[in-house]
């Protein structure tokens, strides 16, 4: 729960308060706004860890002011009853992503995201900073917060451990969001940007502790205007996490096995420690629609609703009108599989691209067979005969920085997966990324010696072929996921097209209304003239008389 005064607490406890809101844009307050709708969530599936979900804001504003692109918007709220007013509390800092303008009224409607969206950028690495890795996870958290321009919420540090098991390697090819998510999974929780615009780690909490929790972390639901949905509770009986090569497990799957499919930071020690914290944790799915509660509630608070619900607030959609109402939940699994909460189609595509990027790195790592490891990461699409013809001998040729690996097969959807800048140098080779082919460009005086070395690589080439076969199934799975994403994108496009048609109909209707208004104005003007100068009216004042 946000820090709030006694006045706020007393007004919130009645449930009969008025909620007043203001949007601050560029330091200027705007009160003539529609009721802001704010969506927040901790999890993208029932009982999961490592999520970094960006909150959204939607509202409309009627103004003649020019609102710059990507403007920062701060939403503030206060409670009131009669002549009693509380303090103003922040409800989040957001940045304009999309806007529409009504052609008739000039009404501006904004869709905005909070600072979590900034973590989709690549983790910043320079030649100087490479030497800092491996680095403690707590340092990486602070660095990411600094990069996206927010503070770290002080409550975060109580859950972040230190020690040799909590270091991260050089995050080549990873976004800040991926790194943050991996760290969150290690410590058993998820990340949000708070209403105060701070980066906060929120651990999974057990619904069994709701009644005994501190009052400042409880959300007491005073009323529900629509409906309640509940389901059978789950209890964590085991934890499983894979680093891409090995899978580590603690506990069992007798009730709910908390799985993290891919986390390069996973170790058996980390999984054992995580199970020690989370073993027996109770997850209570619920949904309360149009609930009345304290607007200062935060994700991660406990939710208590009479005898119906004892759970944790994992998802919230709040409408900030005068009579504040919100839809709050601990999501059911089926709800969250259909749609990634509050991030949209583009975010899902970004996730797939991130996973493909990781797959590339993983393929390169799995191909490590003695001194052929780095070479194979580049030539995995060439046949055995191609390798023999190319006369490759990695002992004589050094591989330097490789910012991207682009095989000839059309596995990847776009070049956007790979940085366009940077130089790839395989000394002694010329590399053509457009076709994925490596041409021999060797120094002539070395050719004879290289030819003598080829025979010894037949066995290693066979081992490489075996590794390639192992990864065929992985690549096929990725292809299937991409096809599924294409299907969903088509569905989303159909929905968007339907919205476009609806908007066109609405605009057409507005144009008709505008024309009707003009016709009414003309009739009123004519009627006014008739009233001022009725038929057969004679002006009693002649042109020569003084008035």
N, C-alpha and C positions, 0 to 999 in steps of 0.2 A: 504494500500500500504506500502511496506517496506520502511524504511528510505533510501534515495538515494541522491547522489550528483547532482549538476546542470549538470555536464558532462553526467551522466547517463540519466537524464531527457531529455536533448537535443538530445542525440543519440536515445532514445526510441521514441521520438516524430516524427522522420523521418520515422520509419518503415523499413528503409533500413540497419539496423545494422546487424552485425555478432554477434552470441552468442557463446561464448567460455565457455567450462565447464571442470571441473577437479573433480576427485573423490579422496578424502583423506581417506586413510585406514591405521589405526595405525600410524597416523602422516605423512605418506608418500604420496605425490601427484602422481596420475596416470592420464595421459592425453590421452593415447592410449586406449580409451574406446568407445563403441558404444554410440549413442545418448541416454542418460537416459530418461526413461518415468516415470513421477511422476503423481500419481492419488491422488486427495484430494477431500473430500466431507464433507459438514456440515450436510446433512439430508439424512435419509433413506426412506423418502417418501415426497411427495409434502407437504410443509408447516407443519412441525412437529418440536417438541422440545424434548430435553433430549437425543440427539444422541451423541455418542462418537466414531467416525469412525476413524480407524487407516489409515494413508496414506501409500501408497506403492511406491516402487522404483524398476524398472527393468533396468538392463544394462548388458553389456558384457565386459570382460576384457581379454586381452592376456598378460600373464606374467608368468615368471618362479618362482616368489615369492610364498611362502606358505601363503595363506590367512586363518587365524585361523577361527574356527567356531564361529558364532554369532558376528563376528567382527563389530565394529562401522564404518559406512561409512558416511562421510559428503560430500554432493554435493555442489560445489560452481560455480558461474556463473559471467560473466562480458560481457559488450557490447563493440563492437569495430567497427570502420569505418575508413578505410585507416590506418593512423598511430595514430589515436586517440583511447584511451582505457579508460574505466570507472574503478571504484573500483570493487573488488570482493565482491559479496554478497552471503550469504548462501542460499541454496535451500532445506535445511532439513537435519536432522540427522537420519540415519536409521540403522537397525541391520539385518544382514543376517539371513534369515529364511530358504531358500532353495537355492541349487546351482546345476548346471549341468556342466559337462565337455565334450567337444567334443573329442571323442577318436582319431581323426585324427589330428585336428589342436591344440588341447589343450585349445581351447577357453572356458573360464569360463563365465557362465551366472548366474546372481544372482537375487533372489526375496527377497526384504527386506521390513520391516515394521518400522514405527516410534515408539516412546516410548508409544503411546496410548495403544499399545497391552499389555504393562505391567500391565495395570489396570484390566486385566482379572483375576488377582490373588485375593484371598480372602482379605477383609478388615482386616488389622492386629489388633488383639485384645489380650491383655494380662490381667491378673488379676489386674495389677496395672492400666492399661488404662481404665478398665471398669468403674472406679469411675469418669472418665472425662465426661461420658455421662449422660444426653443429653449434646451435645456440639454445639456451634454456627456453622452454615454451612460454614462460612468463615474459621474457624479453620480446618474443615474437608478438605476443598479444599487445604489448605496449606499442610496439613499432606499427602494427596495423592500425591501432586507434589513432596514433599520430598521423598516419598517412591519410586517413579518411576524415581527419579534422574533428575528432571527438575525444572526450576524456574516458577513462575506464571507470565504471561504477565501482565504488570502494567495496561493495558487497562481493564483487567477483573474486578478490584475492583470497577469501576464506576457503575457496574450493580448489585453488591452483597449487599443486604440489611442486616441489623441486627435487632435484637429484639426477643421477646419471640416466635413469630411465625416462626422464622427461625433457629430453633434448630433441630438436628437430634437425635433420640433415638439410643440405642446400636444396631449396624448393624449386628446382628448375622446372619450367613449364607449368607451374601451379598458380592459380589465382589466390589472392588473399583470402577469399571466401573459403576455398578448399582447405587451406592451411588452418584457418580458424575452425572450420567444421571438424577436421581431423583432431584438433586439440580438444574441442568440445566433447567429441565421442570418447576420448581418452579419460576425461574426468566425469563422464556420465551426465551430460546436460546439453543445453542448447544456448544460442546467442540471440540477443535482441538489442535494438537501440531503444532506450527508455524514453519516457515522456520528457525527461530533462536533457535529452540528446546525449546520452552516455552509453558506451558499450558495456553490456552486462551479461555475465554468464549466469544462467538459471539452471540449477541441477534438477534432475528428476526427483520428485517428492512423493511420498506415500500418502494416499488418500486416508489411510488408517490414522494419520496424525491430525486430521482436520479439527476434531473437537478440542484437543489439548494444545493447539497452536496459540501463539501470542495473538492478542486481539488486533494488533496492528498488521497482521498478515492474514486476517480473515475477511472474507467478503460475505456479509450476511444479506441474503436475498430477501427483500421485504415483500415482493409480490411478483407474480408471473402473469402477464396479460394474454399470452397465447398458449404455449404448450410445453410439456416436459417430456423428454425422452431419456430413458436410462437403459443400461444393459448390464450383463453379468461382469463382475470385476475380474481382473487378471492379476496374477502375482508372479513376479520375476523368480524363476527357478534356476536360471542359468544365464551366462553371458558368453557370446561367441564373437570373435573378431579375427579377420584375415588381413595379413599385410600384403596380399597378392601372391605370395608363395606358400606360406604356412598359415594354417588356421589354428587359433588358440581358443580353448574352451575351459570354462570353470562352471561347476554345477551341471544341470541337466535340462532336458526339455519336458519334464513332467508336467509343468504348467505353461509358463511363457518363457521362451528362450530369446533374450534380447540380442539380436544379430546386428553386426556392422559388417556388411559384405567386404568392403575394401577400406583399409586404413593403414598406410605405410608405416605409421608409428606404433603399430600393435606389437606387443611382446606378451609372453606368458605372464610375466610379473604384472604388467598393466592390467591384463584381463583378470587375474586373481584379485588384485586390489580393487578393481571395479565391482567384481561380484561380492566382495566383502562389504562394499557400500550399499549395493543395490539389491542383493539377495533378499527375497521376501517382500520387496516393495509392492504395494497394492496400487493398481491403476483402475480407476472407476470411470468408465465412459458415461457422458451425459450431454444433453443439450437443453438449455433453457432459452426459449424465444420470448423476446420483449420482457426481459426481467428488469425489475426495479432494484437498484443497488447503488452503492457509493461510487460516483464517477472517478474517484481517486484510486480505484482498484488497479492492480498491476498483474501482468502475466506472472504465474508462479505463486500467486496468493491461493489460500485455501478457500473453497466455496462451500457454504452451508445454506441449504434451503429447507427449512422445517425438517420433516422426517424423510424427505425425498432424496436429497443429495448430500453426500459428504465426499468431496473430491478436490481437484486442483484446477485452477483456471489456466488452460493451455491455449485457448483461442477466444477472440473477442471481436465482435462487429458492433460498434456503438454509433448511435445517431445522436448528435449533440443538439437536439432541439430543446425547447423550453421544458417539456416533460421528458427528461432523459430516460432512454430505454436502451437495452443492449441485448444482443444474442451472444451467450457465453457457452463454452463447451470444453470438454475433454473429448476430442473427436473419436468417433467410431471408425474402425479400420476401413469399412466400405466407403465412408464419406471421403476419405483422404486419398484413396487410390485413383479416383476419377479425375481429380483436378488438383494441381499443386496450389496450395493456398496463397492467394494474394500476390502472386508474382507473374502470372500470365504465361502465355504460350512461349514467348521469346526466352523466358527464364528456363523453361524445360529444355529447349533446344540448346541453350548454353550449357546446361548440365550434361547433355549427351556429348557435346563437343569436348567438355572437360574430361569426361570419361575416356573418349577416344584418344585425347592427348596423353592421358595416363597410360592407356593401352600401348601406345607407341613406346613410351619409356619402359614399360614393363616388358614388352617384346625384346627391346634392346638388352635389358638386364638378363632375361631368361636365356638369351643367346650367348651368354658368357661361357665360352669354352676355351680355357687357357688364353693364349695371346690372340685368338681370333675374335674375341668378344665384340670389340668396337667395330671391326671390319664387317662382321656379320650383321650388325644393326643397320648397316647401309646396303648390304648386298643380299638381303634375305629373299628377294624376288628373282635372283639369278639362279640358273640351273647349275648343276655340278660342272657341266662342260663349259659354261660361261666362266666359272671360277678358274678352271684349269687354263682356259684360253687367256684370261686376264693376267695370269702369272702373278697371283697375289701372295705376298710374303710379309706378314704384318711385323715381323721382327725387324725388317729393314726400313719400314715406313711408319712414321708417327702420325697418329690422328690427333688433331687439335680440336678447338671448339666446334661442336656440332649443334647449331641452334635448331635444326629441324631434320627429320628423316622423312622422306617423301617417296614411298615405294611406287612401283609402276602400276600396281593393281589399283583399281578405282574404288578402294575401300572407303576413302574419306570424302565427305560431302563438299568441301570447299578449301581453297587455299587459306581461308581466314584462320584455320587451325594453327598456322605456322607463321612465325614472324618473317617479315619480308626483308628486314635489315640484318646485319651481321654477316660474317664471312665464315664459310665452312671450308676447312682446309684438310684434305687428306694428302699429305705430302707424297708426291710421286704419282698422284692420280688426278684426272680431271673429272668433275662430277656434273652431270646434266640432270637437274632436278625435274625438267619438263617431261622426261621419259623415265626417270629413275634408273638410268643405265650408267655404269661406271666404265670409263674407257681407260685402257692402259696408256700411260704417258710417262714411261719410265726412262730413267737415264740409261743410255745405251751400254755404258760400261758395266752396268749391274745385271743386265739381262741373263747372261750366262749363269751367274751364280744363283739367280732366282729360279731358273728352270730346274736346276739340280734339287731345289728345295720342295718342288711341287709334290713329288711322290709321297712324301711323309704326311701330306694333308688329306689323303683319301679317307683315312679312318675318321679324322675330325669332321670332314665334310659329311660323312654318314651320320655322325652324331648330330650335326646341325640339322640335317634333314629330319631326324627323329624329333628334334625340338619343334621344328616347323609344324609337323603333324599334330603335336600336342596343342599348338595354338590355333589350329584350324577351327576347332569347336568354339574357342573363345571368340574368334572373328565372326563365325556364323551367328553366335548369340548377339553380337553387336549389330550385325546386319538386320536381324529380326527386330531388335529394339528400334533401329532407325526406321524400318518399315512401319512399325507401330506408331512411331512419332509422326511419320508422314500421314498416316490415316487420321490421327487426331488433329493434325494441322488442317487437313481438309475439312474435318468437322467444324473446327474453330472458324475457318474461312467461310463456311456456309452460314454459321451464326452471325459473323460480322457482316456478310452480305445481306442477311435478313435485317440486321440493325440499320444498315445503310438505306435499304428500301423504306424502312419505317421512318427514318429521319427525313428522307425525301418527301414522303407523304405528309409528315408533320410540317416541313417547310412549305410545301404546297398549300397546306391548310392555313398556315400562318399568313401566307401571301393573300389568300382569299379573305381572311379576317381583316388584314390590313386594307384591302380594297373596300370591304364593307364599311370599315370605319371611315374611310374617306368619303364614301357615299353618304353615310349618316351625317358627317360634318357638313357636307354640301346641303343636305335637306334642312339641317338645323339653321344654317346661315340663311337659307331662303325663308324658313319659317320666321326667323327673327326680323327680317326685313318686312315681312307681311304684317307682323305685330306692330312694328314701328310706323309703318305707312299703310294703313288699311285702304281698301279699295274706295274710290271717290273722295279720298282725303285731300283737303285743301289747306295749304299752309297759311295760317292767319297773319303771318308776318310778311309784308311785301319787301321787295328788294330795297325800297327807299326808306323803310322805317328802321329806327335804331332799336337795338335790343338792350 
